[in-house]
Amino acid sequence: MTESTVPQRGLASAPEADADHALEAEVVLARLGSGRSGLAAGEAARRLAEAGPNRLPSAARPGALRRFLRQFHNLLIYVLVAAAVLAAAMGEVVDALVIAAVVVVNAIIGFVQEGRAEDAMAAIRAMVDPRASVLRDGRRVTIPAEAIVPGDVVLLEAGDRVPADLRLLKASGLRIDEAVLTGESVPVDKQVLPTAPGAPLGDRLSMAFSGSLVVAGQGMGVAVATGAATELGRVSTMLAGVTELKTPLLRQMNQFARQVTLVVLGVSVLVFALAVARGGIDIGHAFMVVVGLAVAAIPEGLPAVMTITLAVGVRRMAQRSAIIRRLPAVETLGSVSVICSDKTGTLTRNEMTATRLVTPFGALSVSGVGYAPEGGFTGRDGAPVDPAADPAVQAITRAGLLCNDADLRAADGRWVVDGDPMEGALVALAAKAGHDPGVTRASFPRLAEIPFDARHRYMATLHARPGLPPLLVVKGAPEVVIAMCSTQPAPAGPQPVEPGQWLADVDALAADGQRVIAIAERTLPDGTLTLSTADVAGGFTLLGLVGLFDPPRPEAIAAVADCRAAGIRVRMITGDHAATARAIAVALGLGQNPRTVTGADLEALDAAAFEAEARTAVVFARATPEQKLRLVEALQRDGSVVAMTGDGVNDAPALKRADIGIAMGQKGTEAAKEASDMVLADDNFASIVAAVREGRTVYDNLTKVIGWTLPTNGGEALTIIAAVLFGLALPIAPVQILWINMVTAVGLGLSLAFEPPEPGVMSRPPRPPGQPILSGRLLWRILFVSLLMVAGTFGVYTLAVTTGRSLEAARTLAVNAIVVMEIFYLFSVRYVHGSSLTWQGVLGTPAVLVAIASVAVAQLLFTYAPALQRVFGTEALPVADGLIVIGLGALLLLLVEAEKWVARQLCNRGAKAAHLRPA
């Protein structure tokens, strides 16, 4: 290997006999200029600069022109374009240009906002890019998967997505799902021995290919190809495009908009026929009246504004560490009624510290904070204990260090863990006892292991000892490990283990909120180099218990209280001991004596009893992934909308089945993330509740957008229809209707996409999932406000005409009245849950104030600018007229607020009557 060349071996280009899968592992390492301890950090950086990031080429984003033209691909827009063409053909050039302006302005806003939304989604996806564990300078570190280079030694665990093509150096029960490459759904058992040079892809057992999924076991391999040079890169097309901003609700509203368009076209034909039949109006003018009606009634900006509302919500959730992977989750979040949460790291800090030791010779307390390898040991009487002089402490802490895959390192003035937090706490404990992790592990080299699995709840490792038989160490759930043990140390030599006493010690530690693990060891015959489950069936010597404390997150306590106020039930599902889980649940505010059941209890229940327990229990301890899935299904059967957290590969089925599957961004496996709808970047329960709050806000804002758009469009359309039906002069000219839509339809409505949560958003019960967004209440509001706007428009028009104003002045006054009423109604619609308008609401948000200021400037130009007066047939108005239209807007606002107050009183009265009605 030359210094200037990164040794990357694309498998397709290698001769069959020279392919990596056919060579011994050491040969591959030598050819790559690497070793089993990995690359040096400096060399890895040099290779990354030369080879480039480990990622597949992404598909090119559609060009700006194509994205702009896509804004016109909508039935609503087609109708407007056709109207513009017909108007131009009839010589109504001004009207045609104004319609074209409406269409173009709508397209520009949609183009700009869609681009921003897509950029935001791309940034959000980058927040959940996969990470990988590698060896650098002989130490385990976690890095972005795209930073892997050829020659890196990569560590694999169950749930990982293989980040590059690897020649395996180590495989312990390693099974990999390669369906993404081979189509074979059955996971493949991997090995380290070379395979035949001509072996097909699916038979290269010594390889782990990029994109495949580790379903069981552990492994280690050297990266032989990255990025486009991998097997996946050779066959891959675009794996991940720009997320389409479409959800069931948006599709429903797009369909609704198309239906409205068809209805409007039908009504327009009837109005046209009526206008012509009445006589006194030429066909050309009648046609332009109908064009005005169509433009007024068609909500052309609604789909774009709703899409933007959704995108704004997704961005806000990302700012609160809740990364949305599937857009329908945004809508569903507002309906969540049950949150099933893991305990460790989600409801608690995930900062494990070993604080208690129980050995056969007594109990000890351990001082220290976090993962810092600093602290001491004290006995029950508080007297210091020298760990180096206590063989029992030395044995249990050494065993906890050996049966362990974590490393500690100092970073930015504090100690951090690379690996599992609980294992990191055991490494810190061993260091406090005087063990040097590197020296101890080198003195007891690992020969084999059985990785931890939620189904058997233990981890076992086999270690060589110079001049002695190999040592087998196991750690795991106390009830499991204690059952494996036959003896325990004693001053006079090993004596039979006392399970009852040990389990009582476990309960005592758990009752204090400690997470408890048991550690044991035994020797195996000389020459043993492999491990099987039979080797760990029994014959161990129990070394003792370790109590680890992981305090509740303060923000999680507040979030649980928010959930209770919002009518959301919180359920804790954990693999911990029942007493530990109950103690944490009490501290979190889940009840003074929360009902707690164990996985064993659930296993003994029939289907009916299981469902009853799922509804009433609060804490589920020692629950298996299979039971998680059954719990989700049981809760869903009673109509609950369930959010479920998970981090392991075995949690994927429950995450997929839940209405909202939530994966952990920090400790979660790639399998869990890919099965989820949402990823928590900070693994914090409070972020789930924040996402629910944002989900409710997004739905509220969608309702506001609809509740503002349809009444204002309806008011304009009904004004024209009423004038034609009663043979009256039009209070607003068709071209002026086009102006109103161009100025207000998107400008004012768009500001509602940025509305903050309403007061009390987390004080009301969850929204029923089947509740239509166009509820009876909203339909009534559309009709009520539309009629108020018709009355106001005809009122000011009639006032102007009867006081001798010109037709142009009367229509100018009517146009300004409509725009001002729309502005005042905007303030009312900002509160959709019966809330009364407050002074804070009148002040508005920056988006609302900017929108109103822009519309106000446009209306001043419309009224007073000579050029626009000629185009739209307007006339300058005295200041007193401005006061009239402002007063009219204020009157509309008061009437709408009065209607809301009456509706709220009727609703409260109905609720009281239902409460008093005998069951």
N, C-alpha and C positions, 0 to 999 in steps of 0.2 A: 504494500500500500504506500503510495506516495503521500507526502505531507499535504499536497494540494487537492487530493481527490477524496471525496466522501465515498466509502465503499458500499454503495447501495446496489443490491442484487434483485432486479426484477425477475420473478420466477419464470416468466415466459421466455426470457432471453437466455437463461442458463441452460447449457447442455444437460440432457437428462442425467447422465452419470455424475455431473458436477452440480446438480441441484441441491439446495440446502437440505431438503427433507431426506436426501440419500446419504448425507455426510454425517460423521460423528459430530456431536455438539462442540467438542473442543476444536475441531478443524474449522467449523463455522466461526467460532469466536476469534480464532487466530486470523482468519481471513478478513474479518471485520475490524481487526485491531482493537478488540475489546477483551474483557475478562468477566468472570462470574461476579466480580464486585462492581461491574458497570464502568461507565466512562467517568473521567474527571470532568468537573463542571466547565472548565475552560475549553476542553476538547469538544464537549457537547455544544457549547455556544458556537464554536468555529464551524462545526458540521451543520448546525441549524442555519447559519448565515450562508453556507454554500449550497446545501440541499434544499433549503426552503421549508416552509411549514408543512406539517403532516396533515394535509387536508385535501379532499378531492376537489377538482375544479367545479365551481358552481355555475349554474346556467346563467346566461346573460339576462339581465333585467330588461324587459321591454323598453324600447326607446321612448324618449319624451313625446315624440309625435304620435306614436301608437297609443301611448297612455292617454294623451289628450283626446285623440279621436274616439277612444273607448268611452269617453264621457257622453258621447252622443248616442250610444247604443242602448236606447231605452224607448219604449213605446210612447211615453209621455213626451219625450223630446221629438220623436218622429212626427207626432201630431202638430207640435208647434212649428217644426220646420216646414211641414206641408202647408200650414196656414200662412207662413211667411211667403212661400213661393206663390200661392194663390193670390195673396194680397198684392204682391209685386206685379203679377200678371194682370190684375185689374187696375193697375195704375196707382194703387195706394202705397207709394214708395216709402213715405214716412212710417206708416204702420208696419210695413215689411221690415224696415230697418230696426224699429224698436223691438219687434218680435225676435229678430236675429240677435239684437243686443241682449235680450233676456236669456236666450239660449246660450250665447257665448259667455256671459257673466256666470251663469250657472256652471258651465263646463270649466271655466278657469278656476272657480272656487273648488269644485270637485277635484280637479287635477292637482291643485296645490295641496289641498288637505289630504287627498289619497296618498300623494307622495310622502307627506310628513308621516302619515299613519304607517306606510310600508317601511320607512326608515326607522320608525319607533319599533315596529315588530322585529326588524332585523337586529336592532340593538338589544331587544329583549331576548331573542333567541341566543345571542352571544353570551348572555348572562348565565345560561344553562349549558354552555358548551361542555363536553365531557372532559374529565380529568383522569389522570392515570398515575399509578405508583411505580416509580423506577428507582434503581440504585444509582446514585451519583456519589463518587468518591467513597464507595462502600457503604453509604448510608441511604436508608429509605427516605425518599422525598415524594411529595405529590405535586405534579405539574400539569398544566393544560395538555391535553392529548396532542394538540397540534405542535407542541414543542419537542415531541419524541423524534429522535434521529436514528439512522442506522447505527447499530452498535450499542444502543441503549439496552440495558437489561430491565425488562418490564415484569412486574409482579401482578399476578392474576388471582382474583377471588370470585366466589359465586356472586352473580349479578353484574359483573363487569362486562362492558362491551370491549372486545379486543381492539386496541387502538392502532395496531400496525400488524404486518405479517411477521410472525415470530417463529424462530426455530426454538422449540422447547428445550430447556435445560433441566427442568424439574417438573414433575406432574404427580400430584397426590390426589387420587380420586377425581382427577380432572375430567369433566364432561362438558363438551361444547356443542351448542346448537349452531350448525352451519347452513341452516335453511336459506339464509340470505344469498349464499353462493351456490349451493348444490341443489336446493329444493327439497333436501331430505329432512323430514320433520323429526326424526329420532336423533337425539344427541349422540355425539361420537365420543367414545372413551379414548383419551389421549395417552401417549407414552413418549419416552425420550429416545428410544432406540431408532436408528435410521430405518426408513422404509425403502421399498424397491425404487430404483431410479425412474421407472416408467409408470409409477403408481398414479392413478387419476386423482383429481383434487380431493375427492371425498375419502380417499384411502391414505392420505398423507398424515398419518397419525402423529408424527413428530412435529407437526406444524399447527399453529393457531393463526387463523386468518383474520385480517382486519374486517370489522363489522360483525363478526360472529359473536355469540353471547355465551358467557360462562354460566352454566346452569348448576354446577356442583363442583366441589373440590377447590384445590389451589394449584397454582403453577407459576413457573418462572421461565421467561424466554428472552432471547436476544432478538432485537428488531433487525430483520434482514431487508425489509422494504417498507417505505412509507409513502403516503400520499398517492399520487397517480401511478406509482410503480407497483402498488400492491395488486393482488388478484382482484380485489373489489374495484380498484381504480381502473383496471383493464376492461371490466365488463359493466362498470357502473354508468348509468345515465344520471340524470338529475335526481338526486335522492331527496333533496329538501328545497323546495321553491319558496317564493314569497307566500306567506300565509294568506289565503283568500279571506277578505273581510266579509264573510257571509255567515250568518247564523240562522237557525230556524225562524227567529223573530224577524230578521231582516228579509228573509225570503217571503215570509207571510206578509210583511208590509209592502214588498215589491209587488206581490200578487194583488194586494188590496189597491195599490196605486194603479195597476193596470185595469182592475175592475172599475175604479172610479173614472178612469179615462174613457172606458167604453160607455159607461152610464152618461158621462158628460157629453160625449159625442151624440148619443141618442137624444138627450134633452136638447142639445143644440139644434139638431135637425127639426125637432118639434117647434122650438122657439122661432127658427127661421121660417118654417111653414106658416106659423101663426102671424109673424110680422108681415109676411108678404100677403097673406089672406086678408089682413085688416085693411090693406091699402094705405096710401099716403106715404109710403116709404119705398124707395127703389131697391132693386135686388142687390146692387153693390153695397149700399149702406146697410141693408139687412144682413148681408154676409159679414161685414165688418163688426156688426153688433154681435153676431154669433162667435166670431173670432175672439172678441173681447170676453164673451162668456166662457169660452173654452180656456182661455189663458187664465182667467180669474179662478176657475173651479179646479183646474188640473194642478195638483201639488207637485210640480216638477222638481222642486228642491228637496222634497221629503226624503227620498232614498239616500241622497248624498249626506244630508244633515244627520240622519239616523246612523249611517256608517261612521261618520266623524264622531258622533256621541259615543259609539262603542269603542272606537280607537282611543278616545280621550280616557275612557274608563280603564282600558287595558294599560295605558301608560301610567295612570295614577296607581294602579295596583302594583305595577313594577317598582314604582318609587317606594312602595310599602313592603317590598321584598316578596311579593306574590307574583310569580311569573306565570302568565296564562299560556298554556300550550295549545289548547283547543278553544276557539272563540265561543262556542255555545255555553261554555262554563260560566261566562260573564253573566248570562241571563239566569242560569240555574242558581248561581250564588245567592241571588235575592230570595230564593225559595227554600234555602237550607233550613231544616228544622232539627236535625241531629248532627252533631260533630263527634265522630269517633276518633279519638286522638291517642297516639302513642304517648308514653310518659317521658322516657329518657330523651333529653335534648329538645323536646318540643314543649312540654309543660315544665320541664326542669332546665337548668342551665347547661347540662351536658359538660360540666366541669367536674369530673370525678376526682375525688380525693379519698384515699384509703385512710380511714380514721380509727378503725378498730381491728384488732387481731384476736382470735380465739384459738389457742393451741391446746393440746392435751394437758399442758402444764399451767394453764391459766389464761386470763384475758388481759390484753394490753391496749392502751390508747396510743394513737400516733398523731403527732402534731405536724403542722405544715399546711400550706395553702396551694391549691391548684396543682400544677405538674412540676413545680420546682423541687428538685431532689434535695430538699433541705428540711430537716425536722428531727424530732426525737421520739423515744418510746418511754411510756410510763406505765407502772403497774396499777392495780386496783387502788392501792393506797396513795397513789400520786407520786411515788418515788421513781426517779429516773431508772431506766433499765438499759444496760449496755447491750446492744443487739449483737455485737461481735462475740460476746461471751455467752450468748443464749443459743444453743444448738437448734432448738425448735424454731426460733425466729429466723435463724440462718437458713434452715431447710425450707420453710414455707415461702420465704421471700425469694430464694434462689429458684424454686420450682415455678413460682409465679412469673419470674423473669424468663425462664426457658420456654415455658408453654405460652408463647407470646410473640406476636408479629409486629408490635409497635416499636417506635423509636421516639426519643425525646431530643429536642434541639433548642438552643437558645436563639431567639429571633426578636429584634427590636426591644431588647431589654427584658423579655419574658420568655418563659419556657412553653413550647407548643408541642403537640403530639402529632406525629405522622402515623396514622393508623387509628384503631379503635380507642375511644377515650378511656374505657374501662381498662384496657390493656396498658394504656399510657400511665394510668394511676398505679398499676402494678410495677411498671418499670421505675417510677418515682419511689415507690415503697422499697423496692430492692436497693436503690441507690442510698436511701436513708439508712438501710441496714448495713451499708458498707460494701455492697457489690458494685463492681465496675461492669456495666452492661456489656461492653465490647469484650472485655477479658473473660467474663464468665461464659458468654455465648461461644467464644472461641475455644474455651476449655471443654465445653460440652457440645461439640458440633451436632447439629440436627441431622438425623438419618431419614426420618419419615414423619408424617403427621396425618391426623384425621382432623380436617377443618371443622370449626364449629358449624352446626346446623340447627335451625330452630326445631327440627323434629326430634333430634336426640339430645340437644341442649348441653353438649360438652365439647371440648377440644382436647386432643391428645397429641403429644409429640414424643418421639423416640430420639434419645441422645447417646452418642458414644462417650465412653469414659476410659481413658488410658489404663490398661491393666485390670479393668473391672468389667462386669457384664453391662450391657446397655441399660440405660435408665428410661423408663416410660413415665411421663408426667401427664396428669389429666386435671383440668379445671372446668367448672361449670356449675349448673344449678345444684344447690346443696342436696336436695332429695335424690337427685340422680347420682351424684358422685358418692354420697354416703352409702347408697345401695351397692356401689361397686367395691366397697372397702370391707375387709375382714379384720384388720388390726389397726391399732393406733399406738404411737410411741408411749413408753412409760419408763420411769427411772430404772426399773428392774428388767427392762426389755419389752418388746412388743406384747400387747395384751389385746384381747378381743375388743372390737369397736363397740361403743354403746350408742346405737342409733337414737334412742329416745332422748338421751341427754343432749346429743348434738342438735337434734331437731328443735329442742327447747331453746338452745342457744340461738339457733337461726330465728325462731319466732321473736326472741327478745331483741335481737339486733334489728329485725324487720319492723318491729313495733316502734322503733325510734326513727323510722324512715330510712334505714340503711339498706342499700342493695347488697345482697350477700352472695358470695361465691365460695365454693369449697375447693380445696386443692389436695391432691393425693399423688402418690408415686409408687412404683414397684419396679423390680428388675425383670429383665427378660433373658432368655438363654444367650450365651455367647454366640456371635455370628448372626444374630437377628438384624436384618437390614430393612425389613418392611413391616407395615402395620396393617392389621385388619380389625374389624369390630369384635372378633372373638378375643383379641388380645386385651380388650378393655372391659370384658364382661365381668371380671372380678379379680380378687387377689391383691387389691391395693392396700397401702397403708395410708390412713387419713392423717394429713399433716395439720389441718385446721381450717378455719373460716376467716375470710377477709370481709370486713364491712366497709362499704364505700358509700360516701354521702354525696348526693347530687341535689342541691337545694332547689326549691321551686323558683321559677322566674317571677319576679315581682310584677312584671307586665302581664304575665299569664294569669295571675290572681285577679287583676283588674279586668282582663279579657273574659274570664269565666263569669264575673259579675255582669259584664255587658251582655253575654249570651243569655243569662237568666232573665235579664230585663227585656231582651228581644224575643223571648219565647223559644229560644234554641236550647235543646237539651245537650249536655256535654257528657260523653261516655269515655272513660279511660280504658284503653286496651293495652296491656303490657305483658311482657314475658317475665316480669319480676314476681317475687314472692307476694302472696296476698296481703300480708300485714304491712309490707313496705308500701305497696300500692295504696292501701287504705290510708296510711299515715300521710302520704303525699296528697291524696284526694282531700282529706280534711284540711290540710294546710292551704290548698287551692280554693277552698270554699265550695266544694262539691257536696257538702252536707256534714253534719256532726257525726253521723254514723252511716256513711254511704253503703248501700247494699253491695256486697262484694261476693263474686263467685269465681271459681277457678276453672281452668280448662277441664280438669278431671270431673268437676261437678257438671259441666255442660255435656261432657261425653256420656254421662249416665242418664241424660234426659231424653224422653221421646220428643217427637217433633212439636207437639202442642206445648209441652212444658218448656221446651227450648225457646219458642216464640214468646211465651209469657215472661221468661227470665230476661230475654233480650229487651223487653219493654220496660221492666222494672229495675233491673240491676244497673248500678252506676259504674262499678269497677269490675273489669274482667282481667283476672290475673292468670299467669301461666297459660295464656291463650295461644293456640297454634294458628298458623296462617289459614288453615282450612276452616277453623272456627271463626276467624275474622270474616271470611266469605259468607258463612252461614249467618252470622250476626247481621251483616249488611242486608242479606236477602230477607231475613226475618223482620227487620225494621222497615224495609221498603214495602212489605206486604200490608202493613197497617197505614200506608199512605205517606210515610215520612220521606222527606228528601234528605239523603244521607251523604255527608262528606266524610271520607275515610282517609287517614294518613297511613303511610307505609314507607319503609326504606329498604326492605330486603327483596331478593328475587322471588321468594315465596309469597310476598305480599301482592304481586302483580295481579292475580285473579280478583282479589278483593278490591283493588284500586280500579280495575276495569269495570267491575260490577257496580261500584258506588256511583251515585249521581255526580259526585265530584270526587275524583281520585286525586289525592294530594301527596306528592313525593317530597322527600327531604333533599334540599339542594346540596347540603354539606356532607351528611352521612349516608345519603340515599345511593343505592346502586343504579347503574344505568338502566337496568331492567325495570326498576320501579319508576324511574323518571319517564321512560318511554310508555309505560302503561297509564301514566297519570294525565289529568286534565290541567293540573296546576303544580308548580314546583315552588317550594318555599326556599328562597335564597338564604335565609338566616335560620331555618329549622325552628321557627318560633311560633308557638300557638297564637300569640297576639297578632301575628301577621295573617293567620287564617281569619280571625275576627275582623281585622281591618279589611280583608278582601271581601268578606260578607257585607260589610258596611258599604264598600265601593260598589258591590254588585247591586245592592238595593238602590244606591244612588244612580247608577247607570239606568236601571229600569225606570226609576222616577223621572230621569231626564228624558228618556225616550218617550214617556207618557207626556211630559211637558211639551216636547217638540210637536207631537201629534195634536195635543190639546190646544196648542197655539196655531198651528198651520191650518187645520181643517176649519175651525170657526172663522178665521180671517178670510180664507178662500171662499168659504160658504157665504159670508156676509157680502163679499163683492159680487158673487154669482147671483145670489138672491135679489140683489139690488137691480141687476139687469133684467132678470126674469120678471120681477114685479112690474118694472116699467113697461115691458112688452105686453104682459098680461092685461094691464089696466089702461093700455094705450097712452101712457105718459111719456113725456120727453125724458131721454136718458139723463140722469143727474151727473153721470160721468161718461166721457166719450171713450170709445174703444181704445184709442191710443193712450189715453190716461190710465186705463186699467193696466195696460202693458207696463206703463211707468211704475205703478204701485208694486206690481209683482217683481219688477227688476230691482227695485230699491229695497223692498221689505221682505220678500218671500224667503230669501236665503240670509240676508244680512241680519235681520232681527232674530229669525228662528235659529240661526247658527249659534248665537250667543248662549242659548239654553244648553248646548252640549257641554259647556264649561261650568255649569252650576255646581256649587258645593253641596254636601249632604244637608238635607233639611233638618231643623231641630227635631229631636225625637226619632231620628231614622232607626235607631236601635232600641226604641221603646215600644215598637209595635210588633205584632206577631208576624211570622213569615208569610209571604204571599203564597197562596195556593198555586201549585205548579201549573194547573190547567186553566187558571184565570186568564181570559182573553184581555189583551191590552186595550181593545175597544169595548170597554165595559158599558153597561147601561148608563152608569153615572156619567161617563165621558161622552157618550152619544147625546145625552140630555144637555150637557154643557155645550156641545157643538151647536145644537139647535138654538139654545137659549142665547148664546153670544151672537150667533149669526143674525137672529131676529133683532137684537139690540143694535147691531151695526147697521142693518137695513133701516131701522127707525131713525137712528142718528143721522145717516146719510141723507135720507129724504127730508128729515127735519131741517137741517141747515140749508139744503138746496131750496126747499120751499120758502124758508125765511128770506133767503137772498132774492128769490124771484119776486116775492110779494112786496119787498121793499124797493123794487125798481132796479135791481142790479141787472147787468147784462148777463147773457147766457154764459159767456166766458168766465165772468167773475163768480157766478153761482157754481159753475163746475169746479173752478179752482178751489173754492171754499169746501166743496164736497170732497174733493181729493184730499185736501189737508185734513179734513175731519176723519176720513177713513184711516189715514196714516197715524194720526194722533191717537185714535181709539185703539189701533193695533199696539201702539207703544204702551199706553196705559194698561191694556189687557195683558201685555207681557209681564208687568209687575205682579199681576194677580196670579197668572199661571205658574209663576215660580214656586208656588206653594200648592201642591196637589193633594195633600192629605188633610184638608179642612183647616189648615193653619190660617190664622188671620194675618193679614199684611202688617208687618211691623216697620218701625222707622228704619231698622237695619235693612229690611227688604227694600224699602224705597230707595235707599242709597245705592243698592245694586252691587253687582260684581264688576270688576274692570271690563270683562267681556261685554256685559250688558251696557255699561256706560259708554264704551267705545262705539258699540253698535248704534245706540240712540243718538250719540253726537254725529255720527256719520250720516244717519238718515235725516237728522235735523238740517244739516248743511245741504244735503241733496234737495230737501223740500224748499229751502230758501232759494236755491238756484232755480228750481222748477217754477217758483212763484214770481221771482223778480228778475231773473237773467233774461234779457231780450231774446237771445238766441233760442233758449228753451221755450220762451213764450210763443215764438213763431212755430216751433215744432209741435208743441202740445196744445196750443190754443188756450193758453192761460193768461191771466191778467193779475197785475199787482193788487194786493189787498191791504187795507189799512190795518194798523196795529190792533184795533178793537176786534177785528175778525180773528186775529190770533188768539185773543183772550176767549172768544166764543168757542173755538175748537178745543182749546185746552180745558175749558170748563166742561165741554161735552165729554172729553176723554175721562176727566175726573168723575163725572156722573156715571159713566159706564163702569169705571172701576168700583165705585160705591155700590152699584146695583149687583155686580158680580160678587163682591165681598159679602153683601147682604144675603144673596142666594146661598153662598157657602155656609154662612152662619146658620141659616134656617135648616139646610141639609144636615149640618153637624148636630143641631138640636134634635132633629127627627131621628138621626142615627143613634144618639145617646139614649133617647127615650125608648127606642126599639130594643137597644141592648139591655136597658134596665128591665123592660117588660119580659124579655127572654130569661133574664136572671131570676126574676120573681116567679115565673111560671113553674108550677109543680112538675116534677119529673114524671 
